[in-house]
Amino acid sequence: MNATENLNNAIAEHQAMFAQLSTLIPQIKQVAEELRACLQRGGKIFLMGNGGSAADSQHIAAEIVGRYKKERRGLAAIALTTDTSIITSVGNDYGYDYIFARQIEALCRPEDVVIGITTSGNSKNVVAAIEEANKIGATTIGLTGGNGGKLSSLCKINLVMPSNDTPRIQEAHIFVGHSLCDLLEAQ
């Protein structure tokens, strides 16, 4: 397969998967309502993930705190992937599986929303953090793919992208993140 065929195949896969995203519109609107209610009651939005999903959590948090399209006051969002001292000390002292759960234990309150981003829905450190958030009574949201993994049974809402291919799932995650920011700013 040459480069042109490879790129055309990737575009076709992307378009086919995105054509199915409309089935998630009711859930995306529901998540936007959860985020809006969280912020109205003085809560914060926590986001986390590994690798590309870590970058996505930082990207979405930046859009919420800064701005997406409209000039407005900053909104409370924190990516749990950014504090290397916490991540490395918790990873060293407790294990990598607890790098997000420990932060949730310390920072999260019942009025908050916790968003776990994992293409498989099974990342151990994301699962542990969602479990901790559930103990606290926070609202839990998943952004996953495939069959939704463990987050399907743990989250109040799990947005499962209609793909089993990691790059396509990640492309949909950032689209959903942008859509949530757009819906938040609409009000």
C-alpha positions as YAML, in Angstrom:
chain: A
units: angstrom
residues:
- id: 1
  name: MET
  ca: [0.00, 0.00, 0.00]
- id: 2
  name: ASN
  ca: [1.44, 3.38, -0.96]
- id: 3
  name: ALA
  ca: [1.21, 6.58, 1.07]
- id: 4
  name: THR
  ca: [-1.77, 7.91, -0.87]
- id: 5
  name: GLU
  ca: [-3.77, 4.71, -0.36]
- id: 6
  name: ASN
  ca: [-2.81, 4.66, 3.30]
- id: 7
  name: LEU
  ca: [-4.00, 8.25, 3.80]
- id: 8
  name: ASN
  ca: [-7.20, 7.66, 1.81]
- id: 9
  name: ASN
  ca: [-7.95, 4.59, 3.97]
- id: 10
  name: ALA
  ca: [-7.39, 6.60, 7.17]
- id: 11
  name: ILE
  ca: [-9.70, 9.36, 5.92]
- id: 12
  name: ALA
  ca: [-12.38, 6.83, 4.96]
- id: 13
  name: GLU
  ca: [-12.15, 5.13, 8.39]
- id: 14
  name: HIS
  ca: [-12.38, 8.53, 10.11]
- id: 15
  name: GLN
  ca: [-15.41, 9.57, 8.06]
- id: 16
  name: ALA
  ca: [-17.19, 6.24, 8.58]
- id: 17
  name: MET
  ca: [-16.71, 6.44, 12.35]
- id: 18
  name: PHE
  ca: [-17.71, 10.12, 12.52]
- id: 19
  name: ALA
  ca: [-20.88, 9.34, 10.55]
- id: 20
  name: GLN
  ca: [-21.91, 7.16, 13.50]
- id: 21
  name: LEU
  ca: [-21.25, 9.81, 16.18]
- id: 22
  name: SER
  ca: [-24.74, 11.27, 15.79]
- id: 23
  name: THR
  ca: [-26.02, 8.31, 17.84]
- id: 24
  name: LEU
  ca: [-24.15, 9.83, 20.82]
- id: 25
  name: ILE
  ca: [-25.82, 13.26, 20.59]
- id: 26
  name: PRO
  ca: [-28.32, 12.62, 23.44]
- id: 27
  name: GLN
  ca: [-25.50, 11.45, 25.74]
- id: 28
  name: ILE
  ca: [-23.20, 14.33, 24.74]
- id: 29
  name: LYS
  ca: [-26.00, 16.78, 25.58]
- id: 30
  name: GLN
  ca: [-26.52, 14.99, 28.91]
- id: 31
  name: VAL
  ca: [-22.80, 15.28, 29.75]
- id: 32
  name: ALA
  ca: [-22.88, 19.00, 28.86]
- id: 33
  name: GLU
  ca: [-25.81, 19.42, 31.28]
- id: 34
  name: GLU
  ca: [-23.85, 17.59, 34.00]
- id: 35
  name: LEU
  ca: [-20.87, 19.90, 33.43]
- id: 36
  name: ARG
  ca: [-23.06, 23.00, 33.46]
- id: 37
  name: ALA
  ca: [-24.79, 21.91, 36.69]
- id: 38
  name: CYS
  ca: [-21.42, 21.13, 38.27]
- id: 39
  name: LEU
  ca: [-20.08, 24.60, 37.52]
- id: 40
  name: GLN
  ca: [-23.32, 26.29, 38.66]
- id: 41
  name: ARG
  ca: [-23.07, 24.58, 42.06]
- id: 42
  name: GLY
  ca: [-19.45, 25.68, 42.44]
- id: 43
  name: GLY
  ca: [-17.86, 22.38, 41.47]
- id: 44
  name: LYS
  ca: [-14.81, 21.60, 39.37]
- id: 45
  name: ILE
  ca: [-14.27, 19.38, 36.36]
- id: 46
  name: PHE
  ca: [-11.38, 16.92, 36.70]
- id: 47
  name: LEU
  ca: [-9.97, 15.16, 33.64]
- id: 48
  name: MET
  ca: [-7.39, 12.40, 33.27]
- id: 49
  name: GLY
  ca: [-5.95, 9.87, 30.87]
- id: 50
  name: ASN
  ca: [-2.68, 8.29, 29.73]
- id: 51
  name: GLY
  ca: [-0.56, 9.07, 26.67]
- id: 52
  name: GLY
  ca: [-2.70, 10.72, 23.99]
- id: 53
  name: SER
  ca: [-5.61, 10.73, 26.42]
- id: 54
  name: ALA
  ca: [-3.45, 12.69, 28.89]
- id: 55
  name: ALA
  ca: [-2.88, 15.28, 26.18]
- id: 56
  name: ASP
  ca: [-6.61, 15.30, 25.41]
- id: 57
  name: SER
  ca: [-7.47, 15.87, 29.07]
- id: 58
  name: GLN
  ca: [-5.06, 18.83, 29.18]
- id: 59
  name: HIS
  ca: [-6.43, 20.19, 25.89]
- id: 60
  name: ILE
  ca: [-10.05, 20.02, 27.06]
- id: 61
  name: ALA
  ca: [-9.21, 21.54, 30.47]
- id: 62
  name: ALA
  ca: [-7.41, 24.40, 28.72]
- id: 63
  name: GLU
  ca: [-10.47, 25.11, 26.53]
- id: 64
  name: ILE
  ca: [-12.71, 25.16, 29.62]
- id: 65
  name: VAL
  ca: [-10.45, 27.35, 31.76]
- id: 66
  name: GLY
  ca: [-9.33, 29.67, 28.96]
- id: 67
  name: ARG
  ca: [-11.97, 29.84, 26.28]
- id: 68
  name: TYR
  ca: [-13.21, 27.75, 23.42]
- id: 69
  name: LYS
  ca: [-14.74, 30.30, 21.03]
- id: 70
  name: LYS
  ca: [-16.35, 32.96, 23.20]
- id: 71
  name: GLU
  ca: [-14.84, 35.50, 25.53]
- id: 72
  name: ARG
  ca: [-16.13, 34.64, 29.03]
- id: 73
  name: ARG
  ca: [-14.93, 34.14, 32.58]
- id: 74
  name: GLY
  ca: [-12.72, 31.14, 33.24]
- id: 75
  name: LEU
  ca: [-14.45, 27.93, 34.29]
- id: 76
  name: ALA
  ca: [-13.03, 25.45, 36.82]
- id: 77
  name: ALA
  ca: [-11.31, 22.49, 35.14]
- id: 78
  name: ILE
  ca: [-8.17, 20.63, 36.16]
- id: 79
  name: ALA
  ca: [-6.19, 18.03, 34.20]
- id: 80
  name: LEU
  ca: [-4.74, 15.57, 36.72]
- id: 81
  name: THR
  ca: [-1.95, 14.74, 34.25]
- id: 82
  name: THR
  ca: [0.12, 17.88, 34.69]
- id: 83
  name: ASP
  ca: [1.76, 17.80, 38.14]
- id: 84
  name: THR
  ca: [4.89, 15.71, 37.66]
- id: 85
  name: SER
  ca: [5.85, 15.90, 41.33]
- id: 86
  name: ILE
  ca: [2.53, 14.40, 42.43]
- id: 87
  name: ILE
  ca: [2.51, 11.83, 39.62]
- id: 88
  name: THR
  ca: [6.07, 10.66, 40.31]
- id: 89
  name: SER
  ca: [5.82, 10.66, 44.10]
- id: 90
  name: VAL
  ca: [2.49, 8.80, 44.14]
- id: 91
  name: GLY
  ca: [3.75, 6.45, 41.44]
- id: 92
  name: ASN
  ca: [6.87, 5.74, 43.47]
- id: 93
  name: ASP
  ca: [5.21, 5.45, 46.89]
- id: 94
  name: TYR
  ca: [1.89, 3.79, 45.98]
- id: 95
  name: GLY
  ca: [2.21, 2.59, 42.39]
- id: 96
  name: TYR
  ca: [1.31, 4.01, 38.98]
- id: 97
  name: ASP
  ca: [-2.25, 2.66, 39.28]
- id: 98
  name: TYR
  ca: [-2.95, 5.29, 41.98]
- id: 99
  name: ILE
  ca: [-1.57, 8.48, 40.40]
- id: 100
  name: PHE
  ca: [-5.07, 9.81, 39.65]
- id: 101
  name: ALA
  ca: [-7.00, 8.18, 42.50]
- id: 102
  name: ARG
  ca: [-4.80, 9.87, 45.10]
- id: 103
  name: GLN
  ca: [-5.42, 13.26, 43.50]
- id: 104
  name: ILE
  ca: [-9.17, 12.59, 43.41]
- id: 105
  name: GLU
  ca: [-9.06, 11.59, 47.09]
- id: 106
  name: ALA
  ca: [-7.31, 14.86, 47.95]
- id: 107
  name: LEU
  ca: [-9.12, 17.32, 45.69]
- id: 108
  name: CYS
  ca: [-12.52, 15.99, 44.64]
- id: 109
  name: ARG
  ca: [-15.83, 16.78, 46.33]
- id: 110
  name: PRO
  ca: [-19.39, 15.53, 45.71]
- id: 111
  name: GLU
  ca: [-20.26, 18.63, 43.65]
- id: 112
  name: ASP
  ca: [-17.51, 17.84, 41.10]
- id: 113
  name: VAL
  ca: [-17.43, 15.94, 37.80]
- id: 114
  name: VAL
  ca: [-14.62, 13.50, 37.04]
- id: 115
  name: ILE
  ca: [-13.92, 12.59, 33.41]
- id: 116
  name: GLY
  ca: [-11.80, 9.54, 32.62]
- id: 117
  name: ILE
  ca: [-10.44, 9.31, 29.09]
- id: 118
  name: THR
  ca: [-9.26, 5.85, 28.01]
- id: 119
  name: THR
  ca: [-9.66, 4.31, 24.58]
- id: 120
  name: SER
  ca: [-10.19, 0.83, 26.07]
- id: 121
  name: GLY
  ca: [-12.14, 1.92, 29.13]
- id: 122
  name: ASN
  ca: [-9.83, -0.31, 31.18]
- id: 123
  name: SER
  ca: [-6.78, 1.82, 32.10]
- id: 124
  name: LYS
  ca: [-6.10, 0.78, 35.69]
- id: 125
  name: ASN
  ca: [-5.22, 4.24, 36.98]
- id: 126
  name: VAL
  ca: [-8.30, 5.81, 35.37]
- id: 127
  name: VAL
  ca: [-10.54, 3.02, 36.68]
- id: 128
  name: ALA
  ca: [-9.11, 3.47, 40.21]
- id: 129
  name: ALA
  ca: [-9.76, 7.22, 40.07]
- id: 130
  name: ILE
  ca: [-13.34, 6.76, 38.85]
- id: 131
  name: GLU
  ca: [-13.91, 4.28, 41.68]
- id: 132
  name: GLU
  ca: [-12.55, 6.84, 44.17]
- id: 133
  name: ALA
  ca: [-14.75, 9.59, 42.69]
- id: 134
  name: ASN
  ca: [-17.78, 7.32, 43.04]
- id: 135
  name: LYS
  ca: [-16.96, 6.78, 46.74]
- id: 136
  name: ILE
  ca: [-16.86, 10.55, 47.20]
- id: 137
  name: GLY
  ca: [-20.18, 10.97, 45.40]
- id: 138
  name: ALA
  ca: [-18.91, 12.97, 42.43]
- id: 139
  name: THR
  ca: [-20.46, 12.57, 38.98]
- id: 140
  name: THR
  ca: [-18.34, 10.28, 36.81]
- id: 141
  name: ILE
  ca: [-18.05, 10.42, 33.03]
- id: 142
  name: GLY
  ca: [-16.11, 8.15, 30.67]
- id: 143
  name: LEU
  ca: [-14.78, 8.83, 27.20]
- id: 144
  name: THR
  ca: [-13.93, 5.42, 25.77]
- id: 145
  name: GLY
  ca: [-14.15, 3.27, 22.66]
- id: 146
  name: GLY
  ca: [-14.69, -0.34, 21.70]
- id: 147
  name: ASN
  ca: [-17.14, -1.90, 24.16]
- id: 148
  name: GLY
  ca: [-16.54, 0.79, 26.80]
- id: 149
  name: GLY
  ca: [-14.56, -1.49, 29.08]
- id: 150
  name: LYS
  ca: [-14.83, -1.28, 32.86]
- id: 151
  name: LEU
  ca: [-15.89, 2.36, 32.74]
- id: 152
  name: SER
  ca: [-19.25, 1.31, 31.27]
- id: 153
  name: SER
  ca: [-20.29, -0.14, 34.62]
- id: 154
  name: LEU
  ca: [-18.54, 2.50, 36.75]
- id: 155
  name: CYS
  ca: [-19.55, 5.82, 35.19]
- id: 156
  name: LYS
  ca: [-22.85, 7.63, 35.36]
- id: 157
  name: ILE
  ca: [-22.39, 8.29, 31.63]
- id: 158
  name: ASN
  ca: [-19.84, 6.55, 29.41]
- id: 159
  name: LEU
  ca: [-19.51, 8.03, 25.93]
- id: 160
  name: VAL
  ca: [-18.31, 5.03, 23.90]
- id: 161
  name: MET
  ca: [-16.88, 6.01, 20.52]
- id: 162
  name: PRO
  ca: [-18.06, 3.64, 17.75]
- id: 163
  name: SER
  ca: [-14.63, 2.22, 16.90]
- id: 164
  name: ASN
  ca: [-12.04, -0.31, 18.06]
- id: 165
  name: ASP
  ca: [-9.14, 1.60, 16.47]
- id: 166
  name: THR
  ca: [-7.19, 3.77, 18.92]
- id: 167
  name: PRO
  ca: [-6.42, 6.65, 16.50]
- id: 168
  name: ARG
  ca: [-10.05, 6.90, 15.38]
- id: 169
  name: ILE
  ca: [-11.26, 6.78, 19.03]
- id: 170
  name: GLN
  ca: [-8.85, 9.57, 19.97]
- id: 171
  name: GLU
  ca: [-10.02, 11.69, 17.02]
- id: 172
  name: ALA
  ca: [-13.59, 11.29, 18.23]
- id: 173
  name: HIS
  ca: [-12.61, 12.07, 21.84]
- id: 174
  name: ILE
  ca: [-11.25, 15.48, 20.91]
- id: 175
  name: PHE
  ca: [-14.34, 16.17, 18.78]
- id: 176
  name: VAL
  ca: [-16.56, 15.30, 21.77]
- id: 177
  name: GLY
  ca: [-14.38, 17.45, 24.04]
- id: 178
  name: HIS
  ca: [-14.74, 20.40, 21.67]
- id: 179
  name: SER
  ca: [-18.48, 19.76, 21.40]
- id: 180
  name: LEU
  ca: [-18.83, 19.84, 25.19]
- id: 181
  name: CYS
  ca: [-16.93, 23.13, 25.33]
- id: 182
  name: ASP
  ca: [-19.18, 24.56, 22.61]
- id: 183
  name: LEU
  ca: [-22.32, 23.49, 24.49]
- id: 184
  name: LEU
  ca: [-20.97, 24.96, 27.76]
- id: 185
  name: GLU
  ca: [-20.27, 28.29, 26.10]
- id: 186
  name: ALA
  ca: [-23.69, 28.34, 24.41]
- id: 187
  name: GLN
  ca: [-25.15, 29.12, 27.84]
...
